[in-house]
Amino acid sequence: MSSRVHAGEDAVEVAAPAGVVYGLLADAVRWPVFLPSYVHVERLDFDGTQERLLVWEVADEAGAPGGHVRSWHTRRVLRPQDRTVVFEQEDQARPGMVTSGVWTVRPAGETRCVLALRQERVLPVLLAADDRRLRADADADVRGRLGLLRGAAEQWEELDELLLSFEDRIRVEGPAELVYDFLYRIEGWEERLPHVEGTRVREDAPGVQVVLVDTCGAHGATVTTRAVRLCFPHAGRIVYKETLTPRLLAAHSGEWSLLPDASGVTVVSAHRVMLRQDAVARELGENTSLLEARRHVHGWLSRADRQALDLAKWHAESTVRRLR
């Protein structure tokens, strides 16, 4: 199929310093907690200027509740001296369909800047109506990405209080394979974990799960979350991003990782969370501070962690005892 290149360009004014906006652009590994559609960004290589990334993103599509997960490789050149990021990415599902471009940040005062994106996308040559739709989608993609970056950057003054990172861990005297099996088979958690009321799992591609989970929240109310989980059995990792979060959370991503040694395995559950500031008073009371909200979220997620980690430990160690 023949193809052509479509160029799109746009810019927005951002109520944040240029250095803050460039820092957000450059730190792609943290995009899942700032940008709603990004599931996970894996840095494959970095020499301080050039980097290679593997990126997973979820896109809403008809017939795929919770979205379709796509991935691509990206090569980027970071130029902090002139606040530009040059990139080239190729969708793994569509070899040859390359998108390249450049992000530019220009100061417009001490606390304002202009964020610009120029993007060139290789598109297949189709019928006129389909061609117009693809071009419109490409232009909308430029505007959408600018809007998402602007929305994240304009919270810069509150980010230190809104962001929360922590981890829980447990030691298991058993094989990593059994622990991983328990964490991977999330459809069985309804019968094993007290706070889980129901699960629905869709796995359109091996190791890529879209999961709906009903849990028992505060005051006995049922809370439904949706997450995309990327499962890497050979690395002993499951990375996830909630695409439908509890009202108190603007974003939640995390990772289960297994660290085996000669006699067992250490299981680590890591979280990255951004609070939804306008929900704190509504969910926790008018006089609740962001510090108190952070402690509340940390405690609630750690309790859920502890239940899952304890059950994973029991699953692995009891199986080993039975085999003996």
KOLZA-632749 format. One record per residue (C-alpha): x negated, y negated, z; residue number from 0. Coordinates in steps of 0.02 Angstrom, whole numbers. Each point is the difference from the previous one (the first is absolute). Layout:
% residues N
- c1	c2	c3	base
- X	Y	Z	NUM
...
***
This chain:
% residues 324
- c1	c2	c3	base
- 0	0	0	0
- -68	-171	-46	1
- -16	-135	131	2
- -25	-186	24	3
- -61	-115	138	4
- 121	-114	90	5
- -70	-142	105	6
- 93	-77	145	7
- -54	-143	112	8
- 77	-98	142	9
- -48	-94	159	10
- 80	-44	166	11
- -42	-123	138	12
- -34	84	166	13
- 13	-79	173	14
- -162	79	62	15
- -186	-43	-14	16
- -89	61	-156	17
- -119	106	105	18
- 144	91	83	19
- 83	40	-166	20
- -163	59	-79	21
- -36	108	152	22
- 170	83	-19	23
- -35	33	-184	24
- -172	70	34	25
- 52	118	141	26
- 98	121	-108	27
- -10	142	128	28
- 119	-98	113	29
- 129	-37	-137	30
- 121	136	58	31
- 34	-96	161	32
- 19	-167	-90	33
- 84	46	-165	34
- 160	103	1	35
- -26	105	-157	36
- -177	61	39	37
- -11	171	84	38
- -187	27	14	39
- -163	-72	-69	40
- -153	112	5	41
- -169	-82	-28	42
- -106	120	-102	43
- -154	-108	-21	44
- -58	-174	50	45
- -168	-89	-16	46
- 53	-166	74	47
- 55	-73	-167	48
- 72	140	-106	49
- 120	132	63	50
- 104	145	-62	51
- 170	31	77	52
- 132	135	-12	53
- 170	-80	30	54
- 171	75	33	55
- 155	-108	-19	56
- 186	35	9	57
- 118	-71	-132	58
- 189	6	10	59
- 74	102	-141	60
- 173	65	-41	61
- 21	181	50	62
- -143	-6	126	63
- 67	-54	170	64
- -141	-76	97	65
- -97	-38	-159	66
- -123	83	-117	67
- -181	8	59	68
- -131	-43	-130	69
- -189	-12	15	70
- -141	-79	-94	71
- -188	-30	4	72
- -58	-180	14	73
- -170	-77	-28	74
- -22	-171	79	75
- -134	-134	6	76
- 10	-114	152	77
- -68	-177	-20	78
- 21	-89	166	79
- -103	-150	-55	80
- 136	-52	-124	81
- 142	98	83	82
- 42	113	-146	83
- 34	186	-13	84
- -18	81	-171	85
- 84	169	-21	86
- 37	140	-123	87
- 119	141	42	88
- 63	156	-90	89
- 157	93	46	90
- -42	183	31	91
- 163	56	-79	92
- -28	-102	-159	93
- -182	10	-57	94
- -45	-144	-114	95
- 132	-116	70	96
- -121	-122	81	97
- 40	-158	97	98
- -138	-128	27	99
- -6	-175	65	100
- -63	-124	128	101
- 64	-75	162	102
- -55	-179	35	103
- 19	-103	159	104
- -22	-189	-12	105
- 3	-112	156	106
- 137	-133	6	107
- -41	-73	170	108
- -56	72	167	109
- 154	110	24	110
- 65	21	-177	111
- -62	79	-161	112
- 56	56	-172	113
- -1	187	-36	114
- -5	50	-183	115
- 9	168	-87	116
- -40	33	-182	117
- 38	177	-53	118
- -19	91	-166	119
- 94	163	-20	120
- -13	127	-139	121
- 179	42	-53	122
- 61	129	-126	123
- 80	-68	-159	124
- 185	45	10	125
- 165	-56	-72	126
- 31	-187	15	127
- 121	15	148	128
- -117	115	97	129
- -148	-112	-41	130
- 90	-152	70	131
- 44	96	158	132
- -180	57	29	133
- -65	-177	-27	134
- 130	-69	120	135
- -50	133	128	136
- -184	-47	-20	137
- 38	-185	29	138
- 110	42	149	139
- -142	106	71	140
- -116	-152	-2	141
- 129	-110	88	142
- 42	138	125	143
- -181	31	51	144
- -30	-186	22	145
- 155	-13	109	146
- -51	147	110	147
- -175	-70	29	148
- 71	-171	39	149
- 124	72	125	150
- -137	97	90	151
- -126	-143	1	152
- 122	-129	67	153
- 10	96	164	154
- -185	-31	29	155
- 20	-99	161	156
- 97	142	84	157
- -88	151	-73	158
- -112	33	151	159
- 156	16	110	160
- 106	92	-128	161
- -127	134	-48	162
- -31	153	108	163
- -121	145	-29	164
- -27	148	115	165
- -26	187	2	166
- 42	152	106	167
- -97	163	0	168
- 4	173	72	169
- -120	146	11	170
- 60	168	-69	171
- -87	165	33	172
- 58	76	-162	173
- -26	-6	-189	174
- 28	-162	-95	175
- 104	94	-131	176
- 138	39	126	177
- 5	-180	63	178
- 9	-65	-178	179
- 139	123	-42	180
- 105	-67	145	181
- -26	-182	-52	182
- 32	36	-184	183
- 164	95	27	184
- 94	-151	64	185
- 166	79	-50	186
- -19	113	152	187
- -21	-141	126	188
- 188	-14	27	189
- -4	166	92	190
- -160	-34	98	191
- -12	-184	48	192
- 129	-69	123	193
- 5	-175	-77	194
- 28	63	-179	195
- 184	24	-45	196
- -19	41	-184	197
- -121	0	-149	198
- 19	2	-188	199
- -152	29	-109	200
- -27	-27	-186	201
- -164	54	-79	202
- -1	-49	-183	203
- -186	35	-18	204
- -112	114	105	205
- -51	-90	157	206
- 108	-154	-29	207
- 150	2	117	208
- 143	-123	18	209
- 74	31	172	210
- 157	-63	88	211
- -6	23	188	212
- 140	-32	125	213
- -65	-29	177	214
- 79	-41	166	215
- -36	-183	36	216
- 35	-115	146	217
- 166	23	91	218
- 31	162	-96	219
- 24	-84	-169	220
- -59	94	-155	221
- -139	-86	-97	222
- -32	52	-180	223
- -171	-27	-79	224
- -65	43	-173	225
- -184	35	-32	226
- -113	51	-142	227
- -129	128	57	228
- -158	42	-98	229
- -66	169	53	230
- -184	48	-23	231
- -17	178	69	232
- -184	23	-46	233
- -46	-161	90	234
- 116	35	148	235
- 93	-164	-22	236
- 180	-58	-19	237
- 18	-186	-38	238
- 172	-81	8	239
- 90	-164	-23	240
- 176	-36	62	241
- 101	-80	-140	242
- 154	-14	111	243
- -49	-54	176	244
- 89	-30	165	245
- 62	-179	13	246
- -141	-53	116	247
- -137	47	-125	248
- -40	-95	-159	249
- -125	136	-50	250
- -68	164	66	251
- -134	109	-77	252
- -104	136	77	253
- -102	158	-16	254
- -14	172	78	255
- -180	60	-12	256
- -82	161	58	257
- -180	1	61	258
- -55	183	15	259
- -154	62	93	260
- -71	169	53	261
- 134	40	129	262
- 156	-92	-55	263
- 64	-164	-69	264
- 36	-177	59	265
- 164	-67	-71	266
- 12	-189	-21	267
- 157	-99	-34	268
- -39	-179	-55	269
- 126	-142	-24	270
- 0	-170	-82	271
- 153	-104	39	272
- 65	-174	-38	273
- 141	-64	109	274
- 150	-89	-74	275
- -6	-161	99	276
- 180	-52	-28	277
- 61	169	68	278
- -89	-6	168	279
- 129	-103	94	280
- 146	93	-81	281
- -70	172	40	282
- -88	-28	167	283
- 79	-155	76	284
- -13	-189	-18	285
- -148	-24	116	286
- -107	142	-68	287
- -175	-57	-51	288
- -97	72	-146	289
- -122	77	125	290
- 145	91	86	291
- 67	54	-170	292
- -171	70	-46	293
- -6	100	162	294
- 177	65	-31	295
- -42	59	-177	296
- -164	77	55	297
- 86	97	139	298
- 144	60	-108	299
- -111	60	-143	300
- -124	81	120	301
- 139	98	84	302
- 53	69	-169	303
- -183	38	-38	304
- -21	93	163	305
- 149	112	-36	306
- -64	43	-174	307
- -180	24	57	308
- 51	111	146	309
- 107	108	-115	310
- -140	12	-129	311
- -118	56	139	312
- 124	129	63	313
- 33	64	-177	314
- -185	28	-36	315
- -54	67	170	316
- 148	116	27	317
- -23	75	-173	318
- -183	35	39	319
- 48	83	166	320
- 127	112	-87	321
- -130	53	-130	322
- -121	47	138	323
***
